[in-house]
Amino acid sequence: MGLFDGFSGSEEGLKNSAFEAIKAELDKQDMKYGEDETEDGEEQIIRMRQQLDNGSVVSIAVVVTEKGDTNDFI
């Protein structure tokens, strides 16, 4: 199952932001992650390091830029 297979977020997350919806989904899947934001505060970043089934380790950064509502870019 991929990270965003069956992505649904949560009602609470959807009310707030795409960033909160992504965090809610990661929490539901029991995934560990760190949060950060750019110096200007316009982008929020979720950072993860995961080990794949083949033993390889990958680093992932999801940068979320929101401009008003959850229908914006991720």
N, CA, C and O atoms as a GROMACS GRO file, in nm:
protein
  296
    1MET      N    1   0.085  -0.117   0.000
    1MET     CA    2   0.000   0.000   0.000
    1MET      C    3   0.089   0.123   0.000
    1MET      O    4   0.180   0.135   0.082
    2GLY      N    5   0.063   0.215  -0.091
    2GLY     CA    6   0.141   0.337  -0.099
    2GLY      C    7   0.100   0.437   0.007
    2GLY      O    8  -0.005   0.423   0.070
    3LEU      N    9   0.181   0.536   0.025
    3LEU     CA   10   0.159   0.637   0.129
    3LEU      C   11   0.022   0.701   0.119
    3LEU      O   12  -0.045   0.719   0.221
    4PHE      N   13  -0.022   0.736   0.000
    4PHE     CA   14  -0.149   0.807  -0.014
    4PHE      C   15  -0.259   0.721  -0.075
    4PHE      O   16  -0.362   0.775  -0.118
    5ASP      N   17  -0.240   0.587  -0.080
    5ASP     CA   18  -0.347   0.499  -0.125
    5ASP      C   19  -0.463   0.511  -0.028
    5ASP      O   20  -0.444   0.497   0.093
    6GLY      N   21  -0.580   0.537  -0.078
    6GLY     CA   22  -0.696   0.549   0.008
    6GLY      C   23  -0.695   0.672   0.096
    6GLY      O   24  -0.760   0.675   0.200
    7PHE      N   25  -0.621   0.775   0.055
    7PHE     CA   26  -0.610   0.898   0.134
    7PHE      C   27  -0.747   0.956   0.161
    7PHE      O   28  -0.827   0.976   0.070
    8SER      N   29  -0.774   0.982   0.288
    8SER     CA   30  -0.903   1.043   0.322
    8SER      C   31  -0.889   1.158   0.421
    8SER      O   32  -0.984   1.235   0.438
    9GLY      N   33  -0.774   1.170   0.485
    9GLY     CA   34  -0.758   1.278   0.584
    9GLY      C   35  -0.859   1.262   0.695
    9GLY      O   36  -0.891   1.150   0.735
   10SER      N   37  -0.908   1.372   0.746
   10SER     CA   38  -1.013   1.368   0.848
   10SER      C   39  -1.102   1.489   0.829
   10SER      O   40  -1.062   1.588   0.767
   11GLU      N   41  -1.222   1.481   0.882
   11GLU     CA   42  -1.312   1.596   0.871
   11GLU      C   43  -1.249   1.719   0.935
   11GLU      O   44  -1.259   1.829   0.881
   12GLU      N   45  -1.185   1.701   1.051
   12GLU     CA   46  -1.122   1.814   1.120
   12GLU      C   47  -1.009   1.871   1.034
   12GLU      O   48  -0.996   1.993   1.021
   13GLY      N   49  -0.926   1.783   0.977
   13GLY     CA   50  -0.815   1.828   0.893
   13GLY      C   51  -0.864   1.904   0.771
   13GLY      O   52  -0.806   2.006   0.734
   14LEU      N   53  -0.971   1.855   0.710
   14LEU     CA   54  -1.022   1.922   0.591
   14LEU      C   55  -1.078   2.059   0.622
   14LEU      O   56  -1.075   2.148   0.537
   15LYS      N   57  -1.128   2.080   0.743
   15LYS     CA   58  -1.180   2.210   0.781
   15LYS      C   59  -1.067   2.312   0.794
   15LYS      O   60  -1.086   2.431   0.769
   16ASN      N   61  -0.948   2.264   0.834
   16ASN     CA   62  -0.838   2.355   0.863
   16ASN      C   63  -0.750   2.382   0.743
   16ASN      O   64  -0.736   2.497   0.701
   17SER      N   65  -0.691   2.279   0.686
   17SER     CA   66  -0.597   2.299   0.576
   17SER      C   67  -0.556   2.166   0.516
   17SER      O   68  -0.578   2.060   0.575
   18ALA      N   69  -0.497   2.173   0.398
   18ALA     CA   70  -0.443   2.053   0.335
   18ALA      C   71  -0.330   1.997   0.420
   18ALA      O   72  -0.316   1.876   0.433
   19PHE      N   73  -0.249   2.085   0.479
   19PHE     CA   74  -0.139   2.043   0.565
   19PHE      C   75  -0.191   1.957   0.681
   19PHE      O   76  -0.135   1.852   0.710
   20GLU      N   77  -0.298   2.003   0.746
   20GLU     CA   78  -0.356   1.929   0.857
   20GLU      C   79  -0.417   1.797   0.810
   20GLU      O   80  -0.411   1.697   0.881
   21ALA      N   81  -0.476   1.796   0.691
   21ALA     CA   82  -0.534   1.673   0.636
   21ALA      C   83  -0.426   1.569   0.609
   21ALA      O   84  -0.446   1.450   0.637
   22ILE      N   85  -0.312   1.612   0.556
   22ILE     CA   86  -0.201   1.520   0.531
   22ILE      C   87  -0.149   1.465   0.663
   22ILE      O   88  -0.126   1.344   0.675
   23LYS      N   89  -0.131   1.551   0.762
   23LYS     CA   90  -0.085   1.505   0.894
   23LYS      C   91  -0.183   1.405   0.955
   23LYS      O   92  -0.142   1.306   1.014
   24ALA      N   93  -0.313   1.431   0.941
   24ALA     CA   94  -0.414   1.340   0.995
   24ALA      C   95  -0.402   1.202   0.931
   24ALA      O   96  -0.416   1.101   0.999
   25GLU      N   97  -0.378   1.198   0.800
   25GLU     CA   98  -0.363   1.069   0.731
   25GLU      C   99  -0.236   0.998   0.776
   25GLU      O  100  -0.238   0.877   0.797
   26LEU      N  101  -0.127   1.070   0.790
   26LEU     CA  102  -0.003   1.009   0.839
   26LEU      C  103  -0.022   0.954   0.979
   26LEU      O  104   0.028   0.846   1.011
   27ASP      N  105  -0.093   1.027   1.064
   27ASP     CA  106  -0.122   0.980   1.200
   27ASP      C  107  -0.206   0.854   1.197
   27ASP      O  108  -0.182   0.761   1.273
   28LYS      N  109  -0.308   0.850   1.108
   28LYS     CA  110  -0.392   0.731   1.097
   28LYS      C  111  -0.311   0.609   1.057
   28LYS      O  112  -0.341   0.497   1.100
   29GLN      N  113  -0.208   0.629   0.975
   29GLN     CA  114  -0.124   0.519   0.929
   29GLN      C  115  -0.006   0.494   1.023
   29GLN      O  116   0.082   0.414   0.992
   30ASP      N  117  -0.004   0.562   1.137
   30ASP     CA  118   0.102   0.546   1.238
   30ASP      C  119   0.241   0.574   1.183
   30ASP      O  120   0.336   0.505   1.219
   31MET      N  121   0.254   0.673   1.096
   31MET     CA  122   0.384   0.707   1.039
   31MET      C  123   0.446   0.821   1.118
   31MET      O  124   0.377   0.913   1.162
   32LYS      N  125   0.576   0.813   1.136
   32LYS     CA  126   0.649   0.917   1.208
   32LYS      C  127   0.696   1.022   1.108
   32LYS      O  128   0.737   0.990   0.996
   33TYR      N  129   0.688   1.149   1.150
   33TYR     CA  130   0.728   1.258   1.061
   33TYR      C  131   0.767   1.380   1.145
   33TYR      O  132   0.732   1.389   1.263
   34GLY      N  133   0.839   1.471   1.083
   34GLY     CA  134   0.874   1.597   1.146
   34GLY      C  135   0.810   1.710   1.068
   34GLY      O  136   0.783   1.698   0.949
   35GLU      N  137   0.788   1.820   1.136
   35GLU     CA  138   0.725   1.937   1.072
   35GLU      C  139   0.822   2.054   1.072
   35GLU      O  140   0.904   2.069   1.163
   36ASP      N  141   0.813   2.135   0.969
   36ASP     CA  142   0.897   2.253   0.957
   36ASP      C  143   0.822   2.354   0.870
   36ASP      O  144   0.719   2.321   0.811
   37GLU      N  145   0.871   2.474   0.864
   37GLU     CA  146   0.815   2.572   0.771
   37GLU      C  147   0.927   2.660   0.720
   37GLU      O  148   1.032   2.673   0.783
   38THR      N  149   0.904   2.722   0.605
   38THR     CA  150   1.004   2.811   0.547
   38THR      C  151   1.016   2.936   0.633
   38THR      O  152   0.927   2.966   0.713
   39GLU      N  153   1.125   3.008   0.615
   39GLU     CA  154   1.149   3.128   0.696
   39GLU      C  155   1.037   3.231   0.685
   39GLU      O  156   1.004   3.298   0.783
   40ASP      N  157   0.980   3.243   0.565
   40ASP     CA  158   0.872   3.341   0.547
   40ASP      C  159   0.736   3.288   0.594
   40ASP      O  160   0.638   3.361   0.595
   41GLY      N  161   0.731   3.160   0.634
   41GLY     CA  162   0.609   3.101   0.686
   41GLY      C  163   0.504   3.068   0.582
   41GLY      O  164   0.392   3.030   0.616
   42GLU      N  165   0.538   3.083   0.454
   42GLU     CA  166   0.440   3.060   0.348
   42GLU      C  167   0.426   2.914   0.310
   42GLU      O  168   0.324   2.875   0.252
   43GLU      N  169   0.525   2.833   0.342
   43GLU     CA  170   0.519   2.690   0.308
   43GLU      C  171   0.544   2.608   0.433
   43GLU      O  172   0.629   2.642   0.516
   44GLN      N  173   0.470   2.500   0.446
   44GLN     CA  174   0.489   2.407   0.556
   44GLN      C  175   0.548   2.280   0.499
   44GLN      O  176   0.514   2.240   0.387
   45ILE      N  177   0.635   2.215   0.575
   45ILE     CA  178   0.709   2.100   0.526
   45ILE      C  179   0.690   1.982   0.621
   45ILE      O  180   0.700   1.997   0.742
   46ILE      N  181   0.663   1.866   0.563
   46ILE     CA  182   0.658   1.742   0.639
   46ILE      C  183   0.778   1.660   0.591
   46ILE      O  184   0.793   1.637   0.471
   47ARG      N  185   0.862   1.617   0.685
   47ARG     CA  186   0.982   1.539   0.651
   47ARG      C  187   0.970   1.400   0.711
   47ARG      O  188   0.931   1.384   0.826
   48MET      N  189   1.006   1.300   0.631
   48MET     CA  190   1.003   1.162   0.678
   48MET      C  191   1.124   1.088   0.625
   48MET      O  192   1.179   1.121   0.521
   49ARG      N  193   1.163   0.987   0.698
   49ARG     CA  194   1.265   0.893   0.653
   49ARG      C  195   1.203   0.755   0.672
   49ARG      O  196   1.166   0.718   0.783
   50GLN      N  197   1.193   0.680   0.563
   50GLN     CA  198   1.127   0.549   0.567
   50GLN      C  199   1.218   0.443   0.509
   50GLN      O  200   1.298   0.469   0.419
   51GLN      N  201   1.205   0.322   0.562
   51GLN     CA  202   1.278   0.208   0.506
   51GLN      C  203   1.181   0.129   0.419
   51GLN      O  204   1.073   0.090   0.464
   52LEU      N  205   1.221   0.105   0.295
   52LEU     CA  206   1.138   0.030   0.202
   52LEU      C  207   1.148  -0.120   0.230
   52LEU      O  208   1.234  -0.164   0.306
   53ASP      N  209   1.058  -0.196   0.169
   53ASP     CA  210   1.059  -0.342   0.187
   53ASP      C  211   1.191  -0.405   0.144
   53ASP      O  212   1.230  -0.508   0.198
   54ASN      N  213   1.261  -0.344   0.047
   54ASN     CA  214   1.388  -0.399  -0.001
   54ASN      C  215   1.507  -0.355   0.085
   54ASN      O  216   1.621  -0.387   0.053
   55GLY      N  217   1.480  -0.281   0.192
   55GLY     CA  218   1.586  -0.238   0.283
   55GLY      C  219   1.643  -0.100   0.255
   55GLY      O  220   1.715  -0.045   0.338
   56SER      N  221   1.612  -0.044   0.140
   56SER     CA  222   1.660   0.090   0.107
   56SER      C  223   1.592   0.193   0.196
   56SER      O  224   1.475   0.180   0.231
   57VAL      N  225   1.668   0.297   0.231
   57VAL     CA  226   1.613   0.405   0.312
   57VAL      C  227   1.593   0.526   0.221
   57VAL      O  228   1.683   0.565   0.147
   58VAL      N  229   1.474   0.585   0.229
   58VAL     CA  230   1.445   0.704   0.148
   58VAL      C  231   1.406   0.819   0.239
   58VAL      O  232   1.343   0.800   0.343
   59SER      N  233   1.445   0.939   0.199
   59SER     CA  234   1.402   1.060   0.269
   59SER      C  235   1.297   1.128   0.184
   59SER      O  236   1.311   1.138   0.062
   60ILE      N  237   1.191   1.174   0.249
   60ILE     CA  238   1.078   1.234   0.179
   60ILE      C  239   1.050   1.370   0.240
   60ILE      O  240   1.048   1.385   0.362
   61ALA      N  241   1.028   1.470   0.155
   61ALA     CA  242   0.984   1.601   0.202
   61ALA      C  243   0.860   1.639   0.122
   61ALA      O  244   0.864   1.643  -0.001
   62VAL      N  245   0.751   1.667   0.192
   62VAL     CA  246   0.628   1.713   0.129
   62VAL      C  247   0.614   1.860   0.163
   62VAL      O  248   0.602   1.897   0.280
   63VAL      N  249   0.616   1.945   0.062
   63VAL     CA  250   0.605   2.089   0.082
   63VAL      C  251   0.463   2.131   0.046
   63VAL      O  252   0.417   2.107  -0.065
   64VAL      N  253   0.395   2.194   0.141
   64VAL     CA  254   0.256   2.236   0.121
   64VAL      C  255   0.251   2.388   0.116
   64VAL      O  256   0.290   2.456   0.210
   65THR      N  257   0.201   2.440   0.004
   65THR     CA  258   0.180   2.583  -0.012
   65THR      C  259   0.030   2.605  -0.024
   65THR      O  260  -0.034   2.556  -0.116
   66GLU      N  261  -0.026   2.679   0.070
   66GLU     CA  262  -0.170   2.704   0.068
   66GLU      C  263  -0.194   2.854   0.054
   66GLU      O  264  -0.125   2.937   0.113
   67LYS      N  265  -0.291   2.886  -0.025
   67LYS     CA  266  -0.326   3.026  -0.047
   67LYS      C  267  -0.475   3.045  -0.025
   67LYS      O  268  -0.546   3.087  -0.116
   68GLY      N  269  -0.523   3.014   0.094
   68GLY     CA  270  -0.663   3.042   0.124
   68GLY      C  271  -0.748   2.925   0.165
   68GLY      O  272  -0.812   2.931   0.269
   69ASP      N  273  -0.751   2.817   0.085
   69ASP     CA  274  -0.836   2.704   0.123
   69ASP      C  275  -0.773   2.573   0.078
   69ASP      O  276  -0.664   2.572   0.020
   70THR      N  277  -0.842   2.462   0.105
   70THR     CA  278  -0.785   2.331   0.078
   70THR      C  279  -0.787   2.294  -0.070
   70THR      O  280  -0.745   2.184  -0.105
   71ASN      N  281  -0.834   2.381  -0.157
   71ASN     CA  282  -0.834   2.352  -0.300
   71ASN      C  283  -0.709   2.404  -0.368
   71ASN      O  284  -0.706   2.415  -0.491
   72ASP      N  285  -0.607   2.436  -0.292
   72ASP     CA  286  -0.484   2.490  -0.348
   72ASP      C  287  -0.382   2.380  -0.373
   72ASP      O  288  -0.415   2.261  -0.369
   73PHE      N  289  -0.260   2.420  -0.398
   73PHE     CA  290  -0.155   2.327  -0.439
   73PHE      C  291  -0.092   2.256  -0.321
   73PHE      O  292  -0.078   2.312  -0.212
   74ILE      N  293  -0.055   2.130  -0.346
   74ILE     CA  294   0.025   2.052  -0.250
   74ILE      C  295   0.149   2.010  -0.325
   74ILE      O  296   0.236   1.942  -0.268
   0.00000   0.00000   0.00000
